[in-house]
Amino acid sequence: MKILSIDPGYERLGIAIIEKEQGKKDFLLYSECFKTNAKIPFEDRLLEIGNKVEELICNYSPFILAIETLFFSKNTKTAMRVAETRGTIIYIAKKNKLNIKEINPMEIKLAVTGDGKSDKQQMTKMVQLILKMDKKATDDEYDAIACGLACCALIRY
C-alpha cells in the first residue's frame, strides 16, 4: 500500500510517498519540498499545489493521503492560507478516491519517536534511522515523511 503524506504549506509543501507492505519495513519511494513562487497570486499557487498533488497521485497510485492537521499559529493570515491549502489537497485526494488520514503533530511525534513532545532534531534523527536514509532532506520533507510513518503506525493493514 502506498501512502501520499503531506506537510501542508503554501510556500513550501513537504511531500513524501511511503510504501507499506505487510510484514516488511516501510520504504520511502519519493520525497521533496515543493515550492511555490511568492510573487504569483495565492489562487495560482493553490492551482500549482493541486496540480502537483494530482500528478503524484497519477504517478504513484497511493491508497491513502496522510496529512498533518493545522497547527494554529499567532499569525491568522498564515493559518487561513494553510487551511485553504489543506482544503485543496484534501479535495484533490477525494476526487481521486484516496482515503484520508489527518494526523496531529503530537500524534506524529509520538508514533515516530515515542514522545509527543519531541523536537525537530529528534524527529529528523528517528526518520533517518527508521528508513535508513542517506539522502539529505529539508525540514518540510522530514515532516511529510514523519507524517507518512505515523500513518503507517496508526492504520491496520
Helices and strands as residue ranges (DSSP letters): E 2-7, E 12-19, E 27-35, H 42-60, E 64-68, H 76-95, E 99-103, H 105-113, H 120-131, H 139-154
